């Protein structure tokens, strides 16, 4: 039975024992045991026992420093935990001895409270005053000399990240860890060459130099040196070949993974073993070996997904055969994490990932369901990782922004689709020359032709009619520049102030100070297709608190002509590469964005919609939108409509 106080000693025997105490320097008050007890409890809490005198249970001398050292040793893993000590009433005196129950309250890592009752005994001689009788059971009744209180940690089950239908997207999946062991290697050079070639077939690169160093530095020839962790599906593709290599060894495990390595990787982040930095930043929460979210949603929602670890306080006691034996005093059970539910759609995300993987330049694709503005896919190519440009990139939109400017011009009734607007080769505003891609000249043509062929100089001609107010108003109606809250990092755009004639002219076709993300343009495109702005949604649970209110219904006299002109881009303009994709008709707008003055390199864009899906594609340094972004859109839509 667990004791909560002292027992087994009669008061007469104790009195006889304590009367033997003598020759110890007087440090404690002679006014009464209560003051000495208070000094001890305060000194224990504050790590300063200099005001207290001590004797051992057998009456031997013991210094405050020795007591402090033993206190630290007995406290073990709890010595840095918050401690509250409370005397439960005044000490009960019996002649030269006294005792008092004491409540001990520890605040364990993570905020868990552990409380119990201990007992402090005191003794005095007339000349020396009251002293604390030091014994390990003061810290806890079951402690003896050489013991220590230690914490044992039990991780909680990590929750999944879910798709819109509640299906797990990131969940525990079977993996195989491929490694080598020096003991079995007969030809290291051949092994690493063959291993690298085999792993390359499942798109995994091996740093042979780093592996050689690890083999060289291995102190145990039988050590398992891990090379790569593969999903079971990838491992099965190369199983026979990799197992045939002399020196390879394998371990089976489970990891929190998305369906594929590329799957929305920059958005979702990864789950990995806690790093030293993680441990140092969260000493009360994490222990070595814990799984932690790194990057993206896994990091943002790490505490929710990880849950609350269970822990126990044990007495760690060394046995006669020099083993450590645990005796549990207190425990809490782990609390499983809570899932994060998203709007992501597996089929749409897979199509987006495959579409950007075919482009060597860094690229991004965001797809949004038009009917409810749910974000269905967030892809960053070619490997899915790195910076989440799709959600938070800040780049000029180029001619895709003509969609916005045209809405503003139509709202102001400055043009109709049939208004003749000149498209010269160049146009100069306040000494700055603007030009068209590839030196295009259309002459005086209907505005819908200028739009379909993406004539910059036509929009420069119309800039004074649009004005800075018209530019800002149209952008706001499409949600650009608002403060969106999707439950993860997102950039909704920043619109040029268009404070000068040249800046206004540049801003009308997506240059100058305007910056957007692919997400922002996908949201704006969905608004055009829908006829009203609705903020894109990504995280459903926990629901973000700051969702922007729906925008006004866009004027029929503006939105219908704009939709028709965006269809013409695909049938007769710069987006004809999408005219024959399977499925419903495609509408959209190409864009070529200069991102640095004086540089020839440009970002390539395409924004558009098909059926109930709006999307935006951006290729960094991709050149013209028709040459780089349109092929990605074609692969994406073809995959969605097999």
N, C-alpha and C positions, 0 to 999 in steps of 0.2 A: 504494500500500500504506500502510495506517495505521501511523504510527510510535508506539512506546511509550517512546522515549527521545530523546536528542539524537544527531545524526549529522552528517556532512559537515564536521566541523571536526577537524583534526589537533591532537594535544596540544601539539606544538611551537608551532604558530601561536597556539593559545590561551594558552600560557604567555607568549609574546612580547606578546600583546595585554594580558594582565592585569598584566604588569610595568609598564605605562604608568600604572596607577592610582595616584593620589596626591592629597594635599590634601583628603581626605574625613575628617570628624570621626570619631574612633575611638569606636565604641559597642559593638563586639563583643569577645568574649573572645579573648585571645591564647593561651589554653591549648590550643587545637586546634579543628579544624573541627566536631567532633562536638557541642561545647557550643553553638556558633553555630547549627548546624543544629537542635538541640533548641529553642533560643530562638525560632528562626524558625517552626518547626512549631507550637509552643505559642502564639506570638503570632498566627499566621494563624488558628488555631482559636478563640482568645479575643478576636480583634479588637484586639490591642494589640501593635504591632511596635516599641515604643519601645526595647527592649533590643537591637535588631538594627541593624547597619550594612549599607548597600546600595551597590552600584555597578551601572551598566548594563553590557551586554555589551561596549560600546566603551570602558569605563572612566570614563564620565561620572558626576558626582555625582548622586544621587537620594535624596531624603529618605524616611524611613519613612512619613510622611503621604502622599506621592505614590504610594508602593508600595501603601499600603492602599487609596487611591482606585482605582488600577488593578485591584487584586485584586477589589474590589467590582464594578467595571464588567465585568470578565471573567467573574466568577461569575454575573452576570445574574440569572435567575430562581432560581438555586440559593443565592443569598447568605444566605437565611434557613433553608436546610436544614441538618440536622445533618451535621457533618463530622468524620471521624476520619482523622488523618494519622500514618503510622507509617514511621520510617526503617528501611530493610531492611539492617541491618548498619551498620558504621562507614564514614564517608566514606573513599574511596580517594584518597590524597594522591599527587600528582606534583609535587614541588617546591613552588612557590607556589600551586598550584591543587589543588582537591579536588572530588570529585563523589560524590553518593550517590543510589541509587534510593530512591524514596519511594512507599509505597502510599497512594492516595487513596480513601477510602470515603465516599461521599455516601449519606445516607438521603433518598430523594426523597419528595415528598408521597404519602401513602398507605402509607408504610413500605417501599417498594421500595428495594433496595440497588443501588448502581452503584459498582463498584470498578475501578481501573486503576492502572497504574504511571507515575509521573512521575520526573523527575530534577531535583535541585537542585545547582547548581554554586556553588562558593565560591572566594574568593581572599584573599590576605593580603599585607601588607607588615609588616616587622618592627615598625615603630612604631605601626601601626594595628590589628593583629590581623586576625582572619578576618571576611570580609564575604560576604553572599549576593550572587551575581550575579543581579540582577533581570531577568527576561524573561518574557513572557506564557506561554511554553511550560511554565513551572513548573506552572501551573494545569491545563493539558492540552497534550500535545505538539503538537497541531494548531492551537492558538490563536496568533493574531498580534495586534498592536496594533489596537485598535478593534473586535475581535470580542467576542462575548458568548455565554455558554451560556444557552440558552433552552429552556423546556419546551413541548412540544406535547402536547395532550390529545385523546384519542379516546374518546368515551363508549361504554360497553358497551350491548348490546341489553337493554332492560328486559324482564323476564319478565312473564307474565300472572298475573292472579288467576283461579283456576279454580273451576268448580262441582263438585258432588259426582261427576259422571260424567266429570270431566276436561276438559270443554268450556271453552274460554276465556270468561270473563265480562268481565273488563277486558282488552282487547287492542288492538293498533294498528288503527285504523279510518280510513277516508278522511274528510277534512273539507274544507270550503271556507271560506276566510276572506273575509268580505264587508267591503270597505272603500270609501273614496272618495279621490279625488285632486283637489286644488283646481283644477288646470289645466283639468279637464273640467266643473266645476260652473258651470251657467248661472243657476240659481235655487236658492240654498242653502235658503231657507225651505221651498220646495215639495219639494225633495229630501228633507230630513230628515222632513217630515211624511209623505210617501208611504212612505219607507223604514221609519219607525216603524210605520206601519199594516200594511205587508206583513210585517214581522218579528213583529208581534203575532199574526199568524195562525198562527205556529208557536211561540207561547208565549214569545217573546223580547221583552224590553223594552229600549228604547234611551234612554240619557240624552242627549237632544238638546242640552242646554246644554253638557255636557262635550265633545260632538263639535264644536260650534261653536267652543269655546275651542281645541281642538286644530287645527282648520282655520285659525283666526286666527293661531295661533302657529307654524304650519308655515313653515320657512325656505325650503323647496324646493316650488315650485308643482306639481312632478311627484311629490311624495312620496306613498307609499301609507299612508293613515291607516286602520288596521284598526278596524272597528266591532264585529264579532261573528264568532265561529267556529262554524260549523254542521256537524253531521253531514251527510254527503252525502245521506242519505235526507230530512232536513229541507230542505236546500237545493234538492233536486229538486222539492219541492212548490211552491216560490216562484220557481224559476229564471227563467222567462220574464218574470215581473213585475218582479223586482229588476234583471235585466239591462237592462231597458228604461229605467231611470232614468238621466238624464244625470248623469255624475260618479261612478258606481259602478265599482269595479274589483274583481278577484277573484284569489285565490291558492289553489292546491290544496296540501294538506299531509296529514300523518298525525298522529294523536294517540292516546294511550292512553285509551280510553273504554269505559264500560259500554254495554250494548245500548241504553239510553235515558238521557236526562238525569236522570230521577228514580230510576233503578234503584239501590236500596239506597245512595243517595248519601251519606248521613250515616255509614253504616257503612263503606263502601269508601273514602271520601275522593276526592281528585282528583289528577291528575298535571299539573303546570304547569311553566312555565319558572322556574328558580331565582330567588328574590327576592334583594335585597341582604342581607336578614337571613340567608337560607340561606347565601349566599356568605361572609358574615362569620363565621357559626358553624361553617362547614366549609371553611376555606381550603385545607386539604391534599387535599380530596376533590373539591370542586365547582369548576366553571368557568362563566363566563357562557354562557348558552344551554343548560345542562344541564337535563334534566327531573327534577323532584323531586316526591315524594309529599307532599301537604298534607292533613292530617286523616285520621281513620279508619285503616283497615288500610294504605292506601298510605303513610302517614307512619310507622306503627309498624314496618312491614316494608320501609321504603324501602331500607336497605342491602342486604337480601337480593334485592329485586326489581331494584334498579339495577345490581347486579353490581359488577365492579371495572374502572374505566376503564383503558385502555391509555395509555401515555405514552412520549414519546421525548425524549432530550436532543439538541439540535442546536447547531451553531455558526451563529449568525446573523451573516452577513457582508455588509457593504454593497458592492455592485458599483460599477464606474466610472460606470454610468448611474443611480446613486442608488437601486437596487433592493435589497431584502433577499433574500439567497440562503441557504437552509438546507443544512447539511452534517450528516447524522445521525451521531451517535456511539454512541447506545445507545437501545434501545426495548424495550417490553413490549407484548404484545397484550392487548386488553381481554378480560375474562372475563364472559360473559353472566350476567345475573341468574338466580336460581332462582325458580320459580313458588311461589305460595302457594295451596294447595288448600283449598277451603271446602266446607261442606255445602249451600250455597245452591242452590235449584232455580229455574231461569229462569221456568218457567210459574207457579209459586207466587209468586215475587217480583213478577212482572208483575201478577198478580191483586191482590196486596197493595198495590202502588203505585197501581193504578187505584182501588182501594177508598178509600184515604185521600185521594186527590187530589180526590174529590168532596165533601170536608168543608172548609169555609172555616177553621174553627178548627184550631190545631196538633193533630195527632193522631199515633198510633203503632199499629202492628200487628206482632206477632211470631207466626210460625207454626212449630210444632215437630212433627216426625213422631213419633207415639206409640211406634211399635215400637222405635225405636233412639235417640230423643231428639235427632235431628239438627235443627238450626235450618234451616228451609227458606226463610224470608223474614223480612226486617227492614225495615219501611217506616216512614218518617216523612213526614207530610203537612203542607201540601198539595203542596210542591214537591220533597220528598225530601232537601233539604239542611239545613244548620243543625246544632243540637245533636242527638245521637243519643239522644233520649228513649226510644226503644224498647228500647235496651240498657242505658242507664245512668241513666235518669230516676229520681228519688226522690220518689214521690208516694203519698198514702194510697190504699189499694185500695178503700175504701168497702165496699159490701155484697158484692162478689165474695169478700171475706175470710170471709163466712159459710160458704163451702165449707170453709175451714180449721177454723173454730170447730165446725162440725157434725161434722167428722171427730173432733175432740177429744171432743165430747159423746157421740158414738156409741161411741168407744173406752172411755170411762168408764162406759158403760151408764147415762148420766144421762137419756137420752131414747130413744125409738124413733120412727120416722116417724109413728106413730099416737098418740103421747102428746099429750094436750091441753095446749097452752101458750097462755096468754092473750096477746092482741095489743091492748092498749089504745091510745088516741090518744097518750098521753104516759106516761112513767114517770120518777119522781124517785129519784135515788140520792145520798145525802149532800148534799142541797140542789141538785143539778144536775138539770135537766130534760132528758130525752131524748124525741125525737118521731119520728114516721114521715113519710115524704115525702107531701106533699099531704094531710096530716091523716088518713091512713088509719086505720081502726079495723076489726079483724076479729072482736074478741071472743074467746071461748074456742074454739079450732079445733085440729085435728090439727097437729102440728109440721110435717109435710110441706107443709101449706097456708101456714103462716107462712114457710117457706123459699121456696116458689114465688112468693108475693106480696111477699117481701122485707120482712118486718115487723121493724123495728129493736127495738121495745119487747119483742117476744118474746125476742129474744136478750139484752136487758138483764135480763129476768126469769131467764134461764138462766145468766147470767154467774157467780154464786156456785157453781153446780154444775160449771162448766167449770174455774174457778180459773186462776191465772196459770200453774201447772205444766201444766195441760191445754192451754192456749193455746200455750205454748212447745213442748210435746211434739208436738202436731199439726203446727205449722209446720215443726219439724225433720224430721218424717217426710216432708214434701213438699219438702224441700230449701231452704226459705226461711231466709235468714240465714247460710247456709254460705259458705265461701270457694271460689267457683267459679273455674276457670281455663279460659276459652274461647279464649284466644289473642288476645283484644282486650278493651277495657274493658267491664265488665259489672257490674251491681249485682244481687245475689241477694236483697236485702231486709234489713230491720232490724225486728225484732219488738219491740213494746212490752213493757216490763218488767211492765206491769199491776200496779204496786206499790200502788195504792189502789183502793177499790171503784169510784170513778168512772172511773178509767183502765181498769180491767178491763172495765167495762160498755161503754166506748167501743171498746175493742180488739176485742170480740167481733164487731162489725160493721164493722171496718176503719177506725176513726177513731183518734184519740189519737196516740200516738207511733209507730205502725207506718207504715213506708214500704216501697214495693216499686217495681220496674220492670215494664213490660209483659213483658219477658223472664222475670222471676221468676214472674209469674203464669201465663205460658204453660207454664213448666216444671212448676209445681205442678198445673196443670190436666191436663197430660199424665200426671203421676204418679197422679192420681185415675182417669183413664181407663184407665191401664195396670194399676193396683193396686200400683205400686212406683215409687219415685223413681229416676230416672237423670239425672245431670247433663246439661243440654243441651250439645251439641257444635257447634262452628262451624268452627274451623280444624283441618284434618286433617293438613296438612303445611306448616310444621313442627309436629309434635304438641306441644301444651302439656304440660308435665311434671306439673301439679298437679291432674289430674282427680279429683273427689271420688268416693269409692266409692259403689256403688249402695246405696240404702236398703233397709230390711227390707220383706218382703212385707206389704202392708197387710191387716189382718184382714178376712176375707170378711164377717163380721157387721157391719162398719162400711162397707166400701167399696161393697158392693152396694146397700144402702139409699141411700147418698149419690149414687151414679150414677143411681138411679131418681128421686131428688128433683131432680137437675139436669136430667133429661129432662122432668120435670113443669114446670119453669120455662118451657120452650119450648111445651109443649102446653097449659098452663092458667095460666101465671104471667106474669111481666113480660117474657118473651122470646118471646111468641107471634108477633112479627114474623118469626121464623125458622122457623115451623112449616111453611111451604110452599116453602122453598128446594129446588132440585133436589138429587138425590143422597141419601145415606143420612141417617137421623135425626140431628138435632142435639140436643145436650145442653149446658147451660151455666148461667151465673149473671150477672145484671145487677148493676151497682153505681153508686151515686151518692156521690161522695166530697167532703165539705167539706174544703177545704184551708186555710182561714183562719177563725179564730173571728170570729163576728159578720158574716160575709159570706154573701150569698145565693148567689153563684156556686159551682158545683160541677164537679168533673171527672166525666165519664161513662165507664163501663166496661162491657165484656162479655167474659167468658171462657167458652170452651166447646170442644167438639170435634165433628167429623163424620168418620166412618170412621177413618182413621189419622192425621188431622191435628188437633192441638190448637192453640188460638190465644188471644191476648189482644188486645183493642182498648181503647185509652184516648183520650179526646178532652178536651183541656184546656179548662176552662170550658165544657164541652159541655152541662151541665145533667144531666138524668136519663139513665141508661144506656139505657133503652128508647127514648129519643127521639133520641140522637146516636150511641151506640156500636153498637146493634143494626143500624141501616141500613148502617153500614160493614161489619159482619160479613155482612149479607145480600149486599152487592155482592161481597165477597170470595168467599163460597161459590158464588154464582151464576157468577162468572167461572171458578171451578175445575170447575164441573159444567155446561158449556154444553149 
